[in-house]
Amino acid sequence: MTELATALANHRRAMWIREDLRLRGQDWSEARAESHATRSAITAPLLHVSMLLPSLAPAAQAAVDAAYGLRGRDGATPLAAARERAIKEADAFVAAAGVALAA
């Protein structure tokens, strides 16, 4: 769970940087490569969470989908809104994990 939360935070940061550069018309090729690496780093911990604690799979997938949702926003305001949604979904995943582990 901690690996997934960390991977989500890393991808969210990478996507924020990538999309901000893209929206400002700057070279974002290096940021794009970084975002590919951070996206790939989500796969294994997502699978682990989904297989080991299936009750957390929906919250984990919602957090992942929200992080992926930063891609292709059409302006700074939609990008910021997508980032906030990704943070909220990641926080909801962490809260759900805490409840599952306490049970």
Backbone as XML, in Angstrom:
<?xml version="1.0"?>
<chain id="A" units="angstrom">
  <residue number="1" name="MET">
    <atom name="N" x="0.814" y="-1.186" z="0.000"/>
    <atom name="CA" x="0.000" y="0.000" z="0.000"/>
    <atom name="C" x="0.863" y="1.256" z="0.000"/>
  </residue>
  <residue number="2" name="THR">
    <atom name="N" x="1.938" y="1.210" z="0.775"/>
    <atom name="CA" x="2.806" y="2.388" z="0.793"/>
    <atom name="C" x="3.508" y="2.571" z="-0.553"/>
  </residue>
  <residue number="3" name="GLU">
    <atom name="N" x="3.857" y="1.464" z="-1.198"/>
    <atom name="CA" x="4.484" y="1.578" z="-2.516"/>
    <atom name="C" x="3.517" y="2.193" z="-3.526"/>
  </residue>
  <residue number="4" name="LEU">
    <atom name="N" x="2.262" y="1.813" z="-3.450"/>
    <atom name="CA" x="1.280" y="2.385" z="-4.373"/>
    <atom name="C" x="1.070" y="3.862" z="-4.074"/>
  </residue>
  <residue number="5" name="ALA">
    <atom name="N" x="0.933" y="4.217" z="-2.814"/>
    <atom name="CA" x="0.746" y="5.628" z="-2.457"/>
    <atom name="C" x="1.932" y="6.468" z="-2.924"/>
  </residue>
  <residue number="6" name="THR">
    <atom name="N" x="3.124" y="5.933" z="-2.770"/>
    <atom name="CA" x="4.324" y="6.644" z="-3.212"/>
    <atom name="C" x="4.365" y="6.758" z="-4.730"/>
  </residue>
  <residue number="7" name="ALA">
    <atom name="N" x="4.047" y="5.672" z="-5.411"/>
    <atom name="CA" x="4.040" y="5.692" z="-6.883"/>
    <atom name="C" x="3.005" y="6.681" z="-7.410"/>
  </residue>
  <residue number="8" name="LEU">
    <atom name="N" x="1.861" y="6.750" z="-6.748"/>
    <atom name="CA" x="0.829" y="7.703" z="-7.165"/>
    <atom name="C" x="1.314" y="9.140" z="-6.994"/>
  </residue>
  <residue number="9" name="ALA">
    <atom name="N" x="1.935" y="9.426" z="-5.861"/>
    <atom name="CA" x="2.450" y="10.779" z="-5.625"/>
    <atom name="C" x="3.521" y="11.139" z="-6.653"/>
  </residue>
  <residue number="10" name="ASN">
    <atom name="N" x="4.395" y="10.193" z="-6.954"/>
    <atom name="CA" x="5.446" y="10.448" z="-7.940"/>
    <atom name="C" x="4.862" y="10.693" z="-9.325"/>
  </residue>
  <residue number="11" name="HIS">
    <atom name="N" x="3.864" y="9.909" z="-9.690"/>
    <atom name="CA" x="3.262" y="10.085" z="-11.015"/>
    <atom name="C" x="2.473" y="11.393" z="-11.092"/>
  </residue>
  <residue number="12" name="ARG">
    <atom name="N" x="1.777" y="11.699" z="-10.034"/>
    <atom name="CA" x="1.021" y="12.959" z="-10.007"/>
    <atom name="C" x="1.965" y="14.147" z="-10.188"/>
  </residue>
  <residue number="13" name="ARG">
    <atom name="N" x="3.091" y="14.131" z="-9.489"/>
    <atom name="CA" x="4.074" y="15.201" z="-9.624"/>
    <atom name="C" x="4.635" y="15.254" z="-11.041"/>
  </residue>
  <residue number="14" name="ALA">
    <atom name="N" x="4.990" y="14.088" z="-11.573"/>
    <atom name="CA" x="5.549" y="14.039" z="-12.927"/>
    <atom name="C" x="4.549" y="14.542" z="-13.963"/>
  </residue>
  <residue number="15" name="MET">
    <atom name="N" x="3.291" y="14.173" z="-13.797"/>
    <atom name="CA" x="2.270" y="14.624" z="-14.749"/>
    <atom name="C" x="2.005" y="16.113" z="-14.618"/>
  </residue>
  <residue number="16" name="TRP">
    <atom name="N" x="2.037" y="16.617" z="-13.400"/>
    <atom name="CA" x="1.850" y="18.058" z="-13.209"/>
    <atom name="C" x="2.939" y="18.823" z="-13.966"/>
  </residue>
  <residue number="17" name="ILE">
    <atom name="N" x="4.186" y="18.402" z="-13.790"/>
    <atom name="CA" x="5.301" y="19.066" z="-14.454"/>
    <atom name="C" x="5.170" y="18.925" z="-15.970"/>
  </residue>
  <residue number="18" name="ARG">
    <atom name="N" x="4.886" y="17.734" z="-16.428"/>
    <atom name="CA" x="4.763" y="17.472" z="-17.863"/>
    <atom name="C" x="3.674" y="18.332" z="-18.487"/>
  </residue>
  <residue number="19" name="GLU">
    <atom name="N" x="2.500" y="18.299" z="-17.894"/>
    <atom name="CA" x="1.372" y="19.020" z="-18.483"/>
    <atom name="C" x="1.528" y="20.532" z="-18.354"/>
  </residue>
  <residue number="20" name="ASP">
    <atom name="N" x="2.136" y="21.002" z="-17.276"/>
    <atom name="CA" x="2.396" y="22.429" z="-17.140"/>
    <atom name="C" x="3.343" y="22.904" z="-18.236"/>
  </residue>
  <residue number="21" name="LEU">
    <atom name="N" x="4.403" y="22.142" z="-18.483"/>
    <atom name="CA" x="5.316" y="22.494" z="-19.566"/>
    <atom name="C" x="4.595" y="22.491" z="-20.912"/>
  </residue>
  <residue number="22" name="ARG">
    <atom name="N" x="3.785" y="21.468" z="-21.139"/>
    <atom name="CA" x="3.053" y="21.375" z="-22.405"/>
    <atom name="C" x="2.133" y="22.566" z="-22.590"/>
  </residue>
  <residue number="23" name="LEU">
    <atom name="N" x="1.386" y="22.918" z="-21.541"/>
    <atom name="CA" x="0.443" y="24.031" z="-21.630"/>
    <atom name="C" x="1.148" y="25.369" z="-21.847"/>
  </residue>
  <residue number="24" name="ARG">
    <atom name="N" x="2.366" y="25.495" z="-21.334"/>
    <atom name="CA" x="3.126" y="26.731" z="-21.514"/>
    <atom name="C" x="3.903" y="26.744" z="-22.825"/>
  </residue>
  <residue number="25" name="GLY">
    <atom name="N" x="3.770" y="25.681" z="-23.620"/>
    <atom name="CA" x="4.425" y="25.628" z="-24.914"/>
    <atom name="C" x="5.919" y="25.380" z="-24.842"/>
  </residue>
  <residue number="26" name="GLN">
    <atom name="N" x="6.368" y="24.816" z="-23.736"/>
    <atom name="CA" x="7.793" y="24.531" z="-23.572"/>
    <atom name="C" x="8.084" y="23.081" z="-23.948"/>
  </residue>
  <residue number="27" name="ASP">
    <atom name="N" x="9.360" y="22.778" z="-24.072"/>
    <atom name="CA" x="9.775" y="21.411" z="-24.403"/>
    <atom name="C" x="9.455" y="20.503" z="-23.216"/>
  </residue>
  <residue number="28" name="TRP">
    <atom name="N" x="8.630" y="19.515" z="-23.474"/>
    <atom name="CA" x="8.226" y="18.605" z="-22.405"/>
    <atom name="C" x="8.621" y="17.167" z="-22.688"/>
  </residue>
  <residue number="29" name="SER">
    <atom name="N" x="9.571" y="16.984" z="-23.605"/>
    <atom name="CA" x="9.969" y="15.628" z="-23.976"/>
    <atom name="C" x="10.626" y="14.887" z="-22.808"/>
  </residue>
  <residue number="30" name="GLU">
    <atom name="N" x="11.471" y="15.555" z="-22.030"/>
    <atom name="CA" x="12.097" y="14.907" z="-20.882"/>
    <atom name="C" x="11.051" y="14.597" z="-19.808"/>
  </residue>
  <residue number="31" name="ALA">
    <atom name="N" x="10.145" y="15.517" z="-19.590"/>
    <atom name="CA" x="9.072" y="15.305" z="-18.611"/>
    <atom name="C" x="8.151" y="14.172" z="-19.062"/>
  </residue>
  <residue number="32" name="ARG">
    <atom name="N" x="7.960" y="14.046" z="-20.352"/>
    <atom name="CA" x="7.138" y="12.953" z="-20.880"/>
    <atom name="C" x="7.785" y="11.606" z="-20.580"/>
  </residue>
  <residue number="33" name="ALA">
    <atom name="N" x="9.081" y="11.513" z="-20.788"/>
    <atom name="CA" x="9.793" y="10.270" z="-20.488"/>
    <atom name="C" x="9.697" y="9.948" z="-18.996"/>
  </residue>
  <residue number="34" name="GLU">
    <atom name="N" x="9.837" y="10.953" z="-18.160"/>
    <atom name="CA" x="9.716" y="10.752" z="-16.714"/>
    <atom name="C" x="8.318" y="10.257" z="-16.347"/>
  </residue>
  <residue number="35" name="SER">
    <atom name="N" x="7.299" y="10.838" z="-16.970"/>
    <atom name="CA" x="5.927" y="10.415" z="-16.653"/>
    <atom name="C" x="5.661" y="8.979" z="-17.101"/>
  </residue>
  <residue number="36" name="HIS">
    <atom name="N" x="6.306" y="8.550" z="-18.153"/>
    <atom name="CA" x="6.170" y="7.149" z="-18.578"/>
    <atom name="C" x="6.764" y="6.219" z="-17.525"/>
  </residue>
  <residue number="37" name="ALA">
    <atom name="N" x="7.901" y="6.620" z="-16.975"/>
    <atom name="CA" x="8.548" y="5.801" z="-15.939"/>
    <atom name="C" x="7.699" y="5.759" z="-14.673"/>
  </residue>
  <residue number="38" name="THR">
    <atom name="N" x="7.152" y="6.899" z="-14.273"/>
    <atom name="CA" x="6.352" y="6.911" z="-13.044"/>
    <atom name="C" x="5.029" y="6.178" z="-13.238"/>
  </residue>
  <residue number="39" name="ARG">
    <atom name="N" x="4.479" y="6.249" z="-14.425"/>
    <atom name="CA" x="3.241" y="5.500" z="-14.688"/>
    <atom name="C" x="3.511" y="3.998" z="-14.608"/>
  </residue>
  <residue number="40" name="SER">
    <atom name="N" x="4.609" y="3.575" z="-15.185"/>
    <atom name="CA" x="4.964" y="2.162" z="-15.148"/>
    <atom name="C" x="5.179" y="1.678" z="-13.720"/>
  </residue>
  <residue number="41" name="ALA">
    <atom name="N" x="5.691" y="2.545" z="-12.862"/>
    <atom name="CA" x="5.960" y="2.172" z="-11.466"/>
    <atom name="C" x="4.689" y="1.939" z="-10.660"/>
  </residue>
  <residue number="42" name="ILE">
    <atom name="N" x="3.551" y="2.305" z="-11.195"/>
    <atom name="CA" x="2.272" y="2.095" z="-10.507"/>
    <atom name="C" x="1.786" y="0.657" z="-10.654"/>
  </residue>
  <residue number="43" name="THR">
    <atom name="N" x="2.114" y="0.012" z="-11.739"/>
    <atom name="CA" x="1.528" y="-1.279" z="-12.089"/>
    <atom name="C" x="1.712" y="-2.358" z="-11.019"/>
  </residue>
  <residue number="44" name="ALA">
    <atom name="N" x="2.926" y="-2.600" z="-10.598"/>
    <atom name="CA" x="3.174" y="-3.692" z="-9.641"/>
    <atom name="C" x="2.492" y="-3.453" z="-8.296"/>
  </residue>
  <residue number="45" name="PRO">
    <atom name="N" x="2.635" y="-2.278" z="-7.679"/>
    <atom name="CA" x="1.951" y="-2.107" z="-6.401"/>
    <atom name="C" x="0.427" y="-2.128" z="-6.522"/>
  </residue>
  <residue number="46" name="LEU">
    <atom name="N" x="-0.100" y="-1.673" z="-7.652"/>
    <atom name="CA" x="-1.549" y="-1.751" z="-7.848"/>
    <atom name="C" x="-1.992" y="-3.209" z="-7.892"/>
  </residue>
  <residue number="47" name="LEU">
    <atom name="N" x="-1.250" y="-4.029" z="-8.602"/>
    <atom name="CA" x="-1.581" y="-5.457" z="-8.661"/>
    <atom name="C" x="-1.466" y="-6.107" z="-7.285"/>
  </residue>
  <residue number="48" name="HIS">
    <atom name="N" x="-0.437" y="-5.771" z="-6.544"/>
    <atom name="CA" x="-0.268" y="-6.339" z="-5.200"/>
    <atom name="C" x="-1.450" y="-5.992" z="-4.302"/>
  </residue>
  <residue number="49" name="VAL">
    <atom name="N" x="-1.825" y="-4.732" z="-4.274"/>
    <atom name="CA" x="-2.953" y="-4.310" z="-3.449"/>
    <atom name="C" x="-4.218" y="-5.023" z="-3.899"/>
  </residue>
  <residue number="50" name="SER">
    <atom name="N" x="-4.456" y="-5.056" z="-5.180"/>
    <atom name="CA" x="-5.692" y="-5.656" z="-5.706"/>
    <atom name="C" x="-5.785" y="-7.150" z="-5.419"/>
  </residue>
  <residue number="51" name="MET">
    <atom name="N" x="-4.652" y="-7.839" z="-5.441"/>
    <atom name="CA" x="-4.669" y="-9.283" z="-5.194"/>
    <atom name="C" x="-4.673" y="-9.616" z="-3.706"/>
  </residue>
  <residue number="52" name="LEU">
    <atom name="N" x="-3.930" y="-8.852" z="-2.912"/>
    <atom name="CA" x="-3.810" y="-9.174" z="-1.496"/>
    <atom name="C" x="-4.958" y="-8.635" z="-0.644"/>
  </residue>
  <residue number="53" name="LEU">
    <atom name="N" x="-5.501" y="-7.507" z="-1.044"/>
    <atom name="CA" x="-6.633" y="-6.913" z="-0.329"/>
    <atom name="C" x="-7.676" y="-6.468" z="-1.351"/>
  </residue>
  <residue number="54" name="PRO">
    <atom name="N" x="-8.418" y="-7.407" z="-1.908"/>
    <atom name="CA" x="-9.373" y="-7.070" z="-2.974"/>
    <atom name="C" x="-10.402" y="-6.010" z="-2.564"/>
  </residue>
  <residue number="55" name="SER">
    <atom name="N" x="-10.666" y="-5.896" z="-1.288"/>
    <atom name="CA" x="-11.624" y="-4.878" z="-0.848"/>
    <atom name="C" x="-11.094" y="-3.464" z="-1.107"/>
  </residue>
  <residue number="56" name="LEU">
    <atom name="N" x="-9.785" y="-3.326" z="-1.243"/>
    <atom name="CA" x="-9.182" y="-2.018" z="-1.535"/>
    <atom name="C" x="-9.043" y="-1.743" z="-3.029"/>
  </residue>
  <residue number="57" name="ALA">
    <atom name="N" x="-9.305" y="-2.736" z="-3.852"/>
    <atom name="CA" x="-9.110" y="-2.572" z="-5.292"/>
    <atom name="C" x="-9.883" y="-1.386" z="-5.872"/>
  </residue>
  <residue number="58" name="PRO">
    <atom name="N" x="-11.157" y="-1.183" z="-5.515"/>
    <atom name="CA" x="-11.858" y="-0.023" z="-6.092"/>
    <atom name="C" x="-11.235" y="1.318" z="-5.703"/>
  </residue>
  <residue number="59" name="ALA">
    <atom name="N" x="-10.849" y="1.477" z="-4.455"/>
    <atom name="CA" x="-10.226" y="2.728" z="-4.021"/>
    <atom name="C" x="-8.866" y="2.907" z="-4.676"/>
  </residue>
  <residue number="60" name="ALA">
    <atom name="N" x="-8.115" y="1.824" z="-4.795"/>
    <atom name="CA" x="-6.807" y="1.891" z="-5.447"/>
    <atom name="C" x="-6.966" y="2.270" z="-6.916"/>
  </residue>
  <residue number="61" name="GLN">
    <atom name="N" x="-7.910" y="1.641" z="-7.602"/>
    <atom name="CA" x="-8.110" y="1.937" z="-9.017"/>
    <atom name="C" x="-8.610" y="3.358" z="-9.228"/>
  </residue>
  <residue number="62" name="ALA">
    <atom name="N" x="-9.464" y="3.847" z="-8.342"/>
    <atom name="CA" x="-9.942" y="5.230" z="-8.447"/>
    <atom name="C" x="-8.788" y="6.209" z="-8.284"/>
  </residue>
  <residue number="63" name="ALA">
    <atom name="N" x="-7.870" y="5.915" z="-7.373"/>
    <atom name="CA" x="-6.706" y="6.781" z="-7.175"/>
    <atom name="C" x="-5.801" y="6.763" z="-8.404"/>
  </residue>
  <residue number="64" name="VAL">
    <atom name="N" x="-5.615" y="5.591" z="-8.972"/>
    <atom name="CA" x="-4.795" y="5.467" z="-10.178"/>
    <atom name="C" x="-5.449" y="6.217" z="-11.338"/>
  </residue>
  <residue number="65" name="ASP">
    <atom name="N" x="-6.727" y="6.000" z="-11.536"/>
    <atom name="CA" x="-7.434" y="6.672" z="-12.628"/>
    <atom name="C" x="-7.357" y="8.194" z="-12.494"/>
  </residue>
  <residue number="66" name="ALA">
    <atom name="N" x="-7.468" y="8.676" z="-11.267"/>
    <atom name="CA" x="-7.394" y="10.122" z="-11.044"/>
    <atom name="C" x="-5.993" y="10.651" z="-11.364"/>
  </residue>
  <residue number="67" name="ALA">
    <atom name="N" x="-4.966" y="9.892" z="-10.998"/>
    <atom name="CA" x="-3.599" y="10.317" z="-11.325"/>
    <atom name="C" x="-3.400" y="10.347" z="-12.837"/>
  </residue>
  <residue number="68" name="TYR">
    <atom name="N" x="-3.928" y="9.347" z="-13.516"/>
    <atom name="CA" x="-3.831" y="9.327" z="-14.971"/>
    <atom name="C" x="-4.627" y="10.477" z="-15.596"/>
  </residue>
  <residue number="69" name="GLY">
    <atom name="N" x="-5.617" y="10.970" z="-14.884"/>
    <atom name="CA" x="-6.505" y="12.011" z="-15.393"/>
    <atom name="C" x="-5.869" y="13.376" z="-15.551"/>
  </residue>
  <residue number="70" name="LEU">
    <atom name="N" x="-4.650" y="13.548" z="-15.099"/>
    <atom name="CA" x="-3.984" y="14.834" z="-15.305"/>
    <atom name="C" x="-3.587" y="15.030" z="-16.769"/>
  </residue>
  <residue number="71" name="ARG">
    <atom name="N" x="-3.514" y="13.958" z="-17.496"/>
    <atom name="CA" x="-3.061" y="14.006" z="-18.889"/>
    <atom name="C" x="-4.066" y="14.736" z="-19.779"/>
  </residue>
  <residue number="72" name="GLY">
    <atom name="N" x="-3.538" y="15.612" z="-20.600"/>
    <atom name="CA" x="-4.321" y="16.226" z="-21.658"/>
    <atom name="C" x="-5.304" y="17.299" z="-21.227"/>
  </residue>
  <residue number="73" name="ARG">
    <atom name="N" x="-5.173" y="17.838" z="-20.040"/>
    <atom name="CA" x="-6.079" y="18.918" z="-19.630"/>
    <atom name="C" x="-5.874" y="20.098" z="-20.562"/>
  </residue>
  <residue number="74" name="ASP">
    <atom name="N" x="-6.909" y="20.890" z="-20.746"/>
    <atom name="CA" x="-6.860" y="21.953" z="-21.751"/>
    <atom name="C" x="-6.593" y="23.336" z="-21.172"/>
  </residue>
  <residue number="75" name="GLY">
    <atom name="N" x="-6.052" y="23.394" z="-19.978"/>
    <atom name="CA" x="-5.702" y="24.682" z="-19.393"/>
    <atom name="C" x="-5.215" y="24.510" z="-17.969"/>
  </residue>
  <residue number="76" name="ALA">
    <atom name="N" x="-4.705" y="25.607" z="-17.402"/>
    <atom name="CA" x="-4.152" y="25.557" z="-16.051"/>
    <atom name="C" x="-5.227" y="25.229" z="-15.012"/>
  </residue>
  <residue number="77" name="THR">
    <atom name="N" x="-6.406" y="25.790" z="-15.162"/>
    <atom name="CA" x="-7.475" y="25.541" z="-14.184"/>
    <atom name="C" x="-7.934" y="24.084" z="-14.219"/>
  </residue>
  <residue number="78" name="PRO">
    <atom name="N" x="-8.212" y="23.508" z="-15.392"/>
    <atom name="CA" x="-8.564" y="22.083" z="-15.415"/>
    <atom name="C" x="-7.430" y="21.179" z="-14.920"/>
  </residue>
  <residue number="79" name="LEU">
    <atom name="N" x="-6.190" y="21.570" z="-15.185"/>
    <atom name="CA" x="-5.054" y="20.782" z="-14.693"/>
    <atom name="C" x="-5.013" y="20.818" z="-13.163"/>
  </residue>
  <residue number="80" name="ALA">
    <atom name="N" x="-5.208" y="21.992" z="-12.594"/>
    <atom name="CA" x="-5.214" y="22.113" z="-11.127"/>
    <atom name="C" x="-6.369" y="21.327" z="-10.521"/>
  </residue>
  <residue number="81" name="ALA">
    <atom name="N" x="-7.528" y="21.350" z="-11.169"/>
    <atom name="CA" x="-8.678" y="20.589" z="-10.672"/>
    <atom name="C" x="-8.403" y="19.086" z="-10.739"/>
  </residue>
  <residue number="82" name="ALA">
    <atom name="N" x="-7.778" y="18.640" z="-11.805"/>
    <atom name="CA" x="-7.442" y="17.217" z="-11.939"/>
    <atom name="C" x="-6.423" y="16.814" z="-10.876"/>
  </residue>
  <residue number="83" name="ARG">
    <atom name="N" x="-5.495" y="17.681" z="-10.586"/>
    <atom name="CA" x="-4.496" y="17.409" z="-9.543"/>
    <atom name="C" x="-5.182" y="17.285" z="-8.182"/>
  </residue>
  <residue number="84" name="GLU">
    <atom name="N" x="-6.078" y="18.193" z="-7.890"/>
    <atom name="CA" x="-6.801" y="18.140" z="-6.613"/>
    <atom name="C" x="-7.623" y="16.857" z="-6.501"/>
  </residue>
  <residue number="85" name="ARG">
    <atom name="N" x="-8.258" y="16.463" z="-7.589"/>
    <atom name="CA" x="-9.024" y="15.212" z="-7.583"/>
    <atom name="C" x="-8.093" y="14.030" z="-7.324"/>
  </residue>
  <residue number="86" name="ALA">
    <atom name="N" x="-6.925" y="14.035" z="-7.958"/>
    <atom name="CA" x="-5.962" y="12.946" z="-7.770"/>
    <atom name="C" x="-5.475" y="12.880" z="-6.326"/>
  </residue>
  <residue number="87" name="ILE">
    <atom name="N" x="-5.253" y="14.031" z="-5.716"/>
    <atom name="CA" x="-4.844" y="14.065" z="-4.309"/>
    <atom name="C" x="-5.951" y="13.502" z="-3.424"/>
  </residue>
  <residue number="88" name="LYS">
    <atom name="N" x="-7.186" y="13.921" z="-3.673"/>
    <atom name="CA" x="-8.320" y="13.443" z="-2.867"/>
    <atom name="C" x="-8.515" y="11.941" z="-3.008"/>
  </residue>
  <residue number="89" name="GLU">
    <atom name="N" x="-8.393" y="11.427" z="-4.216"/>
    <atom name="CA" x="-8.556" y="9.980" z="-4.434"/>
    <atom name="C" x="-7.427" y="9.191" z="-3.774"/>
  </residue>
  <residue number="90" name="ALA">
    <atom name="N" x="-6.209" y="9.722" z="-3.824"/>
    <atom name="CA" x="-5.083" y="9.059" z="-3.157"/>
    <atom name="C" x="-5.290" y="9.074" z="-1.647"/>
  </residue>
  <residue number="91" name="ASP">
    <atom name="N" x="-5.766" y="10.191" z="-1.115"/>
    <atom name="CA" x="-6.058" y="10.273" z="0.317"/>
    <atom name="C" x="-7.164" y="9.298" z="0.707"/>
  </residue>
  <residue number="92" name="ALA">
    <atom name="N" x="-8.168" y="9.165" z="-0.145"/>
    <atom name="CA" x="-9.259" y="8.222" z="0.126"/>
    <atom name="C" x="-8.741" y="6.782" z="0.118"/>
  </residue>
  <residue number="93" name="PHE">
    <atom name="N" x="-7.824" y="6.477" z="-0.797"/>
    <atom name="CA" x="-7.211" y="5.148" z="-0.812"/>
    <atom name="C" x="-6.461" y="4.888" z="0.481"/>
  </residue>
  <residue number="94" name="VAL">
    <atom name="N" x="-5.662" y="5.843" z="0.920"/>
    <atom name="CA" x="-4.895" y="5.680" z="2.165"/>
    <atom name="C" x="-5.835" y="5.494" z="3.351"/>
  </residue>
  <residue number="95" name="ALA">
    <atom name="N" x="-6.909" y="6.261" z="3.397"/>
    <atom name="CA" x="-7.881" y="6.109" z="4.483"/>
    <atom name="C" x="-8.532" y="4.736" z="4.448"/>
  </residue>
  <residue number="96" name="ALA">
    <atom name="N" x="-8.903" y="4.281" z="3.275"/>
    <atom name="CA" x="-9.512" y="2.953" z="3.138"/>
    <atom name="C" x="-8.520" y="1.861" z="3.549"/>
  </residue>
  <residue number="97" name="ALA">
    <atom name="N" x="-7.259" y="2.039" z="3.220"/>
    <atom name="CA" x="-6.232" y="1.084" z="3.618"/>
    <atom name="C" x="-6.105" y="1.033" z="5.136"/>
  </residue>
  <residue number="98" name="GLY">
    <atom name="N" x="-6.157" y="2.181" z="5.763"/>
    <atom name="CA" x="-6.092" y="2.234" z="7.219"/>
    <atom name="C" x="-7.245" y="1.487" z="7.862"/>
  </residue>
  <residue number="99" name="VAL">
    <atom name="N" x="-8.443" y="1.671" z="7.332"/>
    <atom name="CA" x="-9.622" y="0.964" z="7.845"/>
    <atom name="C" x="-9.463" y="-0.535" z="7.634"/>
  </residue>
  <residue number="100" name="ALA">
    <atom name="N" x="-9.018" y="-0.939" z="6.456"/>
    <atom name="CA" x="-8.859" y="-2.370" z="6.150"/>
    <atom name="C" x="-7.828" y="-3.016" z="7.064"/>
  </residue>
  <residue number="101" name="LEU">
    <atom name="N" x="-6.757" y="-2.321" z="7.329"/>
    <atom name="CA" x="-5.705" y="-2.883" z="8.169"/>
    <atom name="C" x="-6.111" y="-2.913" z="9.653"/>
  </residue>
  <residue number="102" name="ALA">
    <atom name="N" x="-6.950" y="-1.973" z="10.043"/>
    <atom name="CA" x="-7.397" y="-1.939" z="11.435"/>
    <atom name="C" x="-8.419" y="-3.034" z="11.742"/>
  </residue>
  <residue number="103" name="ALA">
    <atom name="N" x="-9.065" y="-3.530" z="10.693"/>
    <atom name="CA" x="-10.116" y="-4.536" z="10.897"/>
    <atom name="C" x="-9.574" y="-5.895" z="11.273"/>
  </residue>
</chain>
